[in-house]
Amino acid sequence: MEKGPRVLASRSRARRRAKRSSPAIQNALTVPATTTLLHGAQMPIIGLGTWPIADAEAPQVVAQAIELGYRLIDTAYAYGNEEGVGRGVRASDVPREELFVTTKLNGEWHGYAAVQEAFRLASQKLDLDYIDLFLIHWPLPGRGRYVDAWRGLIKLLEDGFVRAIGTSNFKPSHIERLIEETGLAPDVNQVQLNPMLTRAEIRACHARHGIRTQSWSPLGLGVQRERAHTDTGLAAERNILKDPGVLEIAQRTGKTPAQVILRWHLELEVTPLPKTTDPKRMAENIDVFDFSLDLADVATISALDHGDVAAVDSDRVGH
Ligand SMILES: NC(=O)c1ccc[n+]([C@@H]2O[C@H](COP(=O)([O-])OP(=O)(O)OC[C@H]3O[C@@H](n4cnc5c(N)ncnc54)[C@H](OP(=O)(O)O)[C@@H]3O)[C@@H](O)[C@H]2O)c1
C-alpha cells in the first residue's frame, strides 16, 4: 500500500488555513477547542454522534452540524452511513484539515491485514484519503483477535493513513493487554458514559495511560438505553434531563439540562458525542463554553451513577 498523506505536512497546512478562516468562523459560531492526543493529533473536545442517522439523511445533517460549528463527526461501518457522512464533510466550506472524522471497524476485520482492508473500504465509502481517528468498535474478547487488530491500526498510524487510533467499549483489562503486547496505548477509548454511568474505573485506567475518554450515549438517551435498562432492571422512564438536581443547576446557570450534562462531561475531561438531527438541539448541545460547573455541581450530577453494572457488557455484547 502506498504511504498516506503525512500528518505533519497537513498540520502546518491546517494552521495556515485556520489563520485565514478562523476570524469569520469565530464571529458566527462556537467552534470547540481541541485537545492533543497521545500520538500528537488535535481532537475537538465535543462532537456529533451519527447513529442511528440514515445514510440518505447524513449529508444534510453533517453539513448542517459543520455549519453550526461542529468539527468532530463520529461514524462507524456498522452505522451504514459512512458514505452520507463523507458527503456532508466534503460539501462543507470548512477545510478538511479543520475537521475530524472518526470511524470504527467491525469484528470481521479483527486481524493485522484485515484492518488494512477495512481502512481501504472506509476511506472509499467516506471518499476521504485519510481518517482522523480509526477505532476498534468492540473488543469481542471471545474471538481473541483484538490485539492483532490493534497491530493493524498501529501500521496505519505509522504509514500516515490515520492521524489517531483507538478503541471503543474496551475494559481496563483489554487496554492493559494491548499495552503489554504492543507497547502502544490508544489515543482514545470511546465508552458508554453519562451521569448514570460515570465509569470511574475505566477513566482511571485512561488517566494512567494518557488515553482520552470519549462518551457515547452522553445524555443517557440513546437507543442502547432501553437495552441497558432491560438488562439491569433500572426504571426505563429514567430521564436525567428531568432530574431535580440537574434542573436546579440549569436554572441557576441559565442553561438547559442537556447543556448542563454536556458541560459535566467537559469538566471530567471527557469528549461527549451527542446525537441529534434537530438543528436547534445541535446548536444547543455545542453552546457549552460560556459557563462552568463547580466541584459541588459535578458531584451532584455524578451522584446519579448506577455503577458499571448498568452499562452494556462488552465482554458479552459487540459486533
Ligand atoms: N461506540 C459505540 O459502541 C457506540 C454505541 C452507541 C452510540 N455511539 C455513538 O454515540 C452517539 C451518541 O449516542 P446515543 O445516540 O446513544 O445517545 P445520546 O446522544 O445521549 O442521545 C441521543 C438522543 O438524545 C436526544 N437529544 C439530543 N440532544 C438533545 C437535547 N439537547 N435535548 C433533548 N434531547 C436531545 C436525541 O433526539 P433527536 O435526535 O430527536 O434530537 C436522541 O434521541 C451515537 O450517535 C454514536 O455516534 C457509539
The ligand as a MOL file (V3000), in Angstrom:
LIG
                    3D

  0  0  0     0  0            999 V3000
M  V30 BEGIN CTAB
M  V30 COUNTS 48 52 0 0 0
M  V30 BEGIN ATOM
M  V30 1 N -19.0230 3.1500 20.2460 0
M  V30 2 C -20.2080 2.6050 20.4020 0
M  V30 3 O -20.3470 1.3820 20.6200 0
M  V30 4 C -21.4250 3.4700 20.3200 0
M  V30 5 C -22.6960 2.9580 20.6950 0
M  V30 6 C -23.7910 3.8070 20.5980 0
M  V30 7 C -23.6110 5.1230 20.1410 0
M  V30 8 N -22.3510 5.5840 19.7590 0 CHG=1
M  V30 9 C -22.1220 6.9730 19.2690 0
M  V30 10 O -22.5230 7.8890 20.2640 0
M  V30 11 C -23.5240 8.7930 19.7290 0
M  V30 12 C -24.4780 9.2700 20.7950 0
M  V30 13 O -25.0500 8.1930 21.4970 0
M  V30 14 P -26.6090 7.9830 21.6410 0
M  V30 15 O -27.3070 8.4400 20.4220 0
M  V30 16 O -26.7830 6.5740 22.0740 0 CHG=-1
M  V30 17 O -27.0140 8.8770 22.9000 0
M  V30 18 P -27.3290 10.4310 23.2470 0
M  V30 19 O -26.5690 11.3350 22.3480 0
M  V30 20 O -27.1290 10.5170 24.7020 0
M  V30 21 O -28.8650 10.5420 22.9810 0
M  V30 22 C -29.4190 10.8010 21.7410 0
M  V30 23 C -30.8820 11.1440 21.9580 0
M  V30 24 O -30.9570 12.3760 22.6920 0
M  V30 25 C -31.8250 13.2790 22.0140 0
M  V30 26 N -31.2480 14.6270 22.2030 0
M  V30 27 C -30.1220 15.1200 21.6520 0
M  V30 28 N -29.9000 16.3740 22.0730 0
M  V30 29 C -30.9290 16.7010 22.8910 0
M  V30 30 C -31.2580 17.8620 23.6290 0
M  V30 31 N -30.4990 18.9630 23.5980 0
M  V30 32 N -32.3890 17.8490 24.3800 0
M  V30 33 C -33.1620 16.7420 24.4340 0
M  V30 34 N -32.9060 15.5990 23.7560 0
M  V30 35 C -31.7860 15.5820 22.9820 0
M  V30 36 C -31.8220 12.8280 20.5670 0
M  V30 37 O -33.0620 13.0950 19.9460 0
M  V30 38 P -33.2090 13.7760 18.4630 0
M  V30 39 O -32.2440 13.1110 17.5510 0
M  V30 40 O -34.6390 13.5010 18.1500 0
M  V30 41 O -32.9280 15.2330 18.6800 0
M  V30 42 C -31.6300 11.3140 20.6880 0
M  V30 43 O -32.8680 10.6640 20.8770 0
M  V30 44 C -24.1690 7.9470 18.6020 0
M  V30 45 O -24.8600 8.7540 17.7060 0
M  V30 46 C -22.9320 7.2780 18.0160 0
M  V30 47 O -22.2310 8.1720 17.1680 0
M  V30 48 C -21.2780 4.7760 19.8550 0
M  V30 END ATOM
M  V30 BEGIN BOND
M  V30 1 1 1 2
M  V30 2 2 2 3
M  V30 3 1 2 4
M  V30 4 1 4 5
M  V30 5 2 4 48
M  V30 6 2 5 6
M  V30 7 1 6 7
M  V30 8 2 7 8
M  V30 9 1 8 9
M  V30 10 1 8 48
M  V30 11 1 9 10
M  V30 12 1 9 46
M  V30 13 1 10 11
M  V30 14 1 11 12
M  V30 15 1 11 44
M  V30 16 1 12 13
M  V30 17 1 13 14
M  V30 18 2 14 15
M  V30 19 1 14 16
M  V30 20 1 14 17
M  V30 21 1 17 18
M  V30 22 2 18 19
M  V30 23 1 18 20
M  V30 24 1 18 21
M  V30 25 1 21 22
M  V30 26 1 22 23
M  V30 27 1 23 24
M  V30 28 1 23 42
M  V30 29 1 24 25
M  V30 30 1 25 26
M  V30 31 1 25 36
M  V30 32 1 26 27
M  V30 33 1 26 35
M  V30 34 2 27 28
M  V30 35 1 28 29
M  V30 36 1 29 30
M  V30 37 2 29 35
M  V30 38 1 30 31
M  V30 39 2 30 32
M  V30 40 1 32 33
M  V30 41 2 33 34
M  V30 42 1 34 35
M  V30 43 1 36 37
M  V30 44 1 36 42
M  V30 45 1 37 38
M  V30 46 2 38 39
M  V30 47 1 38 40
M  V30 48 1 38 41
M  V30 49 1 42 43
M  V30 50 1 44 45
M  V30 51 1 44 46
M  V30 52 1 46 47
M  V30 END BOND
M  V30 END CTAB
M  END
